[in-house]
Amino acid sequence: MSDLSVLATFFAFSAGALGLLGALFWMGLTKANKPADRWLGAFYFILACTFTQLFLEAFKRDVSGLYHVLELPRWAMLPCLYLAVNHYVAPSLPIKNWLLHFVPFLLFLVFSLVYLTPTLSSEPAYLPSLPAWIRFTVRYFFFGQMMYYWISCFSLLRRHRKNIQLLSSFTDKIDLKWLSYLLASVLVLIVIRLLSVLISDITAFSSVLYFVGIIPLAYATLTQKSIYLTESYLPLEKDEIAAKKASNERLTPAQVEALKGIILRKTQDEKLYLDPNLTLSALALKIGITTHELSYVLNNGFGKNFYQFINELRTQEAKILLLSDDLKHMDLLGVAIKAGFNSKTTFYTTFKKATNLTPKEYIQAHTKTN
């Protein structure tokens, strides 16, 4: 067996790994979000078909009809990924007009039926030659589709990062990293595909590069954690639009000022910010207003989102605790938890941003002053 044949077997390894991933997710691997898992499973199945086709082409098997069948679902691959990401970041929101994402695939399917039907009765079944403009469209439309949907997925992820700071005072348990790794791995696969088309020297080794790129992709998805809150999902646009458009204001300036005082008194006097799991809806319930009203006042009255508002209060509490003689025996993690933070990382990040000092530097600076 030649070296090229050995390298081509990595296409088979990739196809097998992706097929297994697809089966696991289609059966509902996480059990927490079955629609998202099934769309992700469909993405992996179609990607497995692509690598199967590459494997057959590398060994020059005379199965042109099978090539086309394996290529057929390719235009549905990136829409499946987009719908999976959409369900992961916003599980409680229905996706409108989702079928429109599959229009190119459906058109290609109809074309394929017309294209393949005349060959079914012929022996042997050779496919007719396609016009040049159709070959060009089929080839380069897919590249454009890949980039469009990857950028769309990345935009969904960025929007989600903003949303969780509107809803929650903590982000550590709302894990985004696995999804970031997933999109990074998909981008690597896209880049390898583009380079293998443009640079012939890379084509021979592309099978190995693809397999290496699939390893972090599989790891990211198999170790995923929840990336959304268990409470109702609050679309970012609703509060941003309410904050920016004066003509659609929910509250008058006088009402905003009055609610500012109520929110501060309630949050500070009862030290509600010490609850490490405090969310927007929980605070709104304690104050006696709606989540949208609370978010509006925070945005317009304080110029902050919920995450910033609560963690700044926790930082003020931490300043007192760090200089307290009664708590000198406590380590920084203990101080962070006592101040309402649910992790040392969030505590350090928020404290440094607010004071330009680490907690240890803050203690040293005030010890010297005193």
C-alpha positions in Angstrom: 0.0 0.0 0.0 1.4 3.4 -1.0 1.9 6.3 1.5 -0.9 8.2 -0.1 -3.3 5.2 0.5 -2.2 5.0 4.1 -2.9 8.8 4.5 -6.3 8.4 2.8 -7.4 5.9 5.5 -7.6 8.9 7.9 -10.7 9.9 5.9 -12.3 6.6 7.0 -11.2 7.2 10.6 -12.8 10.7 10.5 -16.0 9.3 8.9 -16.3 6.6 11.6 -15.7 9.0 14.5 -18.2 11.5 13.2 -20.8 8.8 12.4 -20.5 7.6 16.1 -20.8 11.2 17.4 -23.9 11.7 15.2 -25.5 8.5 16.6 -24.8 9.5 20.2 -26.2 13.0 19.8 -29.2 11.9 17.7 -30.1 9.5 20.6 -30.0 12.5 23.0 -26.6 12.3 24.6 -27.1 15.2 27.1 -30.9 14.6 27.5 -31.2 18.3 28.5 -31.8 19.7 25.1 -32.9 17.0 22.6 -33.7 19.3 19.7 -30.2 20.9 19.8 -28.6 17.4 20.2 -30.5 16.1 17.2 -29.6 19.0 14.9 -25.9 18.6 16.0 -26.2 14.8 15.4 -27.5 15.5 11.9 -24.5 17.9 11.3 -22.1 15.1 12.3 -23.9 12.5 10.1 -23.6 14.7 7.0 -20.0 15.5 7.8 -19.4 11.8 8.1 -20.9 11.4 4.6 -18.4 14.0 3.3 -15.4 12.1 4.6 -16.8 8.8 3.3 -16.9 10.4 -0.1 -13.4 11.7 0.2 -12.2 8.2 1.2 -13.8 6.6 -1.8 -12.5 9.2 -4.1 -9.0 8.7 -2.7 -9.1 5.0 -3.7 -10.7 5.9 -7.1 -13.7 3.6 -6.6 -16.0 3.6 -9.7 -19.1 4.5 -7.8 -20.0 7.9 -9.3 -23.7 7.5 -8.3 -22.7 6.9 -4.7 -20.5 10.0 -4.8 -23.5 12.1 -5.7 -25.7 10.5 -3.0 -23.0 11.2 -0.3 -22.7 14.8 -1.6 -26.4 15.4 -1.7 -27.0 16.3 2.0 -23.9 18.6 2.1 -25.9 21.8 1.6 -27.9 20.9 4.7 -24.8 20.4 6.9 -24.2 24.0 8.0 -27.9 24.9 8.4 -28.0 21.9 10.8 -25.1 23.3 12.8 -26.7 26.8 12.9 -30.0 25.4 14.2 -28.2 23.3 16.8 -26.4 26.4 18.1 -29.6 28.4 18.0 -31.3 25.7 20.2 -28.4 25.6 22.6 -28.2 29.3 23.3 -32.0 29.9 23.3 -33.8 26.7 24.1 -37.1 28.3 25.1 -37.4 30.4 21.9 -39.0 28.8 18.8 -37.0 29.2 15.5 -39.2 30.9 13.0 -39.1 29.9 9.3 -36.4 27.3 10.0 -37.3 25.4 6.8 -36.0 28.4 4.7 -32.4 27.4 5.7 -32.9 24.2 3.7 -34.2 25.7 0.5 -30.8 25.3 -1.3 -30.6 21.7 -0.2 -34.2 21.0 -1.4 -33.5 22.6 -4.7 -30.4 20.5 -5.1 -32.4 17.4 -4.1 -35.0 18.1 -6.8 -32.3 18.7 -9.4 -30.6 15.5 -8.3 -33.7 13.5 -8.8 -34.0 14.8 -12.4 -30.3 14.3 -12.9 -30.1 10.8 -11.6 -33.4 9.3 -12.9 -32.3 8.9 -16.6 -29.2 6.8 -15.4 -31.2 4.3 -13.4 -32.2 2.3 -16.4 -28.8 2.3 -18.1 -26.1 -0.3 -17.8 -23.6 0.7 -16.5 -25.1 3.7 -14.8 -22.8 6.6 -15.7 -23.9 10.1 -14.8 -24.1 12.6 -17.6 -21.7 15.5 -17.7 -22.9 18.7 -16.0 -22.6 22.1 -17.6 -19.7 24.2 -16.4 -21.9 26.8 -14.8 -23.7 24.2 -12.7 -20.4 22.7 -11.5 -19.1 26.2 -10.6 -22.3 26.9 -8.7 -22.3 23.6 -6.8 -18.7 24.0 -5.8 -18.5 27.7 -4.8 -21.9 28.2 -3.4 -21.1 25.6 -0.7 -17.9 27.6 0.3 -20.0 30.8 0.6 -22.6 28.9 2.6 -20.0 27.6 5.0 -18.7 31.0 5.8 -22.1 32.6 6.1 -23.4 30.0 8.6 -20.2 29.9 10.6 -20.4 33.7 11.0 -24.1 33.4 12.0 -23.2 30.8 14.6 -20.5 33.0 16.0 -22.9 35.9 16.2 -25.4 33.8 18.1 -22.6 32.9 20.6 -21.6 36.5 21.1 -25.3 37.5 21.6 -25.7 34.8 24.2 -22.7 36.1 26.2 -24.4 39.5 26.4 -27.7 37.9 27.3 -26.4 36.0 30.3 -25.1 39.2 31.8 -28.6 40.7 31.5 -30.1 37.7 33.3 -27.5 36.5 35.8 -25.0 37.7 38.3 -22.8 34.7 37.6 -21.4 33.2 34.4 -19.1 30.5 35.5 -21.8 27.8 35.6 -23.2 28.9 32.3 -20.4 27.4 30.3 -19.7 28.8 26.9 -16.3 27.3 26.3 -17.3 24.0 24.8 -19.4 25.8 22.1 -16.5 28.2 21.4 -14.2 25.2 20.9 -16.8 23.6 18.7 -17.0 26.6 16.4 -13.2 27.0 16.4 -12.8 23.4 15.4 -15.3 23.8 12.6 -13.5 26.9 11.4 -10.2 24.9 11.3 -12.0 22.2 9.1 -13.2 25.0 6.8 -9.7 26.5 6.5 -8.2 23.1 5.7 -10.8 22.5 3.0 -10.1 25.9 1.4 -6.3 25.4 1.6 -6.5 21.9 0.1 -8.4 23.3 -2.9 -6.0 26.2 -3.4 -2.7 24.5 -2.5 -2.0 21.1 -4.1 0.8 20.2 -1.7 -1.7 20.3 1.2 -4.2 18.0 -0.5 -2.1 14.9 0.1 -2.0 15.5 3.8 -5.4 16.9 4.3 -6.8 13.6 5.6 -4.5 13.8 8.6 -5.2 17.5 9.1 -8.9 16.8 9.1 -8.6 14.0 11.6 -6.5 16.2 13.9 -9.1 18.9 13.6 -11.9 16.5 14.5 -10.3 15.5 17.8 -10.9 18.8 19.7 -14.3 19.0 18.0 -15.3 15.7 19.5 -13.8 16.5 22.9 -15.7 19.8 23.0 -19.1 18.3 22.3 -18.7 15.3 24.5 -17.7 17.5 27.5 -20.3 20.1 27.0 -22.1 21.8 29.9 -25.2 23.9 30.1 -24.8 27.3 28.4 -28.2 28.8 29.2 -30.1 29.7 32.4 -32.8 27.4 33.8 -35.2 30.4 33.9 -37.0 31.9 30.9 -34.7 33.2 28.2 -34.8 36.9 27.8 -34.0 38.2 24.3 -31.3 40.9 24.4 -33.0 43.1 21.8 -36.1 43.7 23.9 -34.3 45.5 26.6 -31.7 47.2 24.4 -34.5 48.6 22.2 -36.5 49.7 25.2 -33.4 51.5 26.6 -32.5 53.3 23.4 -35.9 54.4 22.0 -37.4 57.2 24.0 -40.7 56.9 22.2 -41.2 53.4 23.4 -40.2 54.0 27.1 -41.8 51.7 29.6 -41.3 54.1 32.5 -41.1 57.9 32.8 -37.9 59.5 34.1 -39.6 60.2 37.5 -40.6 56.5 37.8 -37.0 55.4 36.9 -35.6 57.6 39.7 -38.1 56.3 42.2 -37.4 52.7 41.3 -33.6 53.4 41.5 -34.0 54.2 45.1 -36.2 51.2 45.8 -33.8 48.8 44.0 -30.8 50.2 45.9 -32.4 50.1 49.3 -33.9 46.7 48.8 -30.7 45.2 47.4 -28.3 46.8 49.9 -30.4 46.8 53.1 -31.3 43.1 52.7 -28.0 42.3 51.1 -29.7 40.4 48.4 -26.4 40.5 46.4 -24.9 38.0 48.8 -26.9 35.3 47.2 -24.4 33.7 44.7 -27.2 32.4 42.5 -29.1 35.6 42.3 -30.8 36.2 38.9 -32.7 39.0 37.3 -36.0 37.3 37.8 -35.3 36.5 41.4 -34.4 40.1 42.2 -37.4 41.5 40.4 -39.7 39.1 42.4 -38.2 40.3 45.7 -38.5 44.0 44.7 -42.0 43.5 43.3 -41.5 44.6 39.7 -41.3 42.8 36.4 -38.0 41.6 35.0 -38.3 44.0 32.0 -38.9 46.9 34.3 -35.9 46.0 36.4 -33.7 45.6 33.4 -34.9 48.9 32.0 -34.1 50.8 35.2 -30.7 49.2 35.4 -29.9 50.1 31.8 -31.4 53.6 31.9 -31.0 54.6 35.6 -27.7 53.0 36.5 -26.2 52.6 33.0 -25.3 49.0 33.8 -26.5 45.5 33.1 -27.6 43.1 35.8 -24.2 41.4 36.0 -22.3 44.7 36.5 -24.8 46.1 39.0 -24.8 43.1 41.4 -21.1 42.3 41.1 -20.1 46.0 41.9 -22.1 45.7 45.1 -20.3 42.4 45.9 -17.0 44.2 45.2 -17.9 46.9 47.8 -18.7 44.1 50.2 -15.4 42.4 49.5 -13.5 45.6 50.2 -14.9 45.7 53.7 -14.3 42.0 54.3 -10.7 42.2 53.1 -9.8 44.9 55.6 -11.8 43.4 58.5 -9.8 42.2 61.5 -12.3 39.5 62.2 -11.7 37.8 58.8 -8.0 38.0 58.6 -7.9 34.2 59.0 -10.0 33.7 55.9 -8.4 33.0 52.5 -9.4 34.9 49.4 -11.8 32.2 48.2 -13.6 32.4 51.5 -13.9 36.2 51.2 -15.2 35.8 47.6 -17.9 33.4 48.7 -18.8 35.5 51.7 -19.2 38.6 49.5 -21.6 36.7 47.2 -19.3 35.6 44.4 -19.6 32.0 43.4 -16.1 31.6 42.1 -12.6 32.9 42.7 -12.2 33.7 39.0 -15.2 36.0 38.9 -14.1 37.7 42.1 -10.6 38.4 40.8 -11.8 39.7 37.5 -14.6 41.9 38.9 -12.4 43.3 41.7 -9.5 44.1 39.4 -11.8 45.9 37.0 -13.4 48.0 39.7 -10.2 48.9 41.6 -7.3 48.4 39.2 -5.8 46.2 42.0 -5.9 42.5 42.8 -7.4 41.7 46.2 -3.9 41.1 47.7 -2.7 44.4 46.3 -5.7 46.2 47.7 -4.9 44.7 51.2 -1.3 45.8 50.9 -2.1 49.3 49.7 -4.6 50.0 52.6 -2.3 48.3 55.2 0.5 50.7 54.3 -1.9 53.7 54.4 -3.1 52.8 57.8 
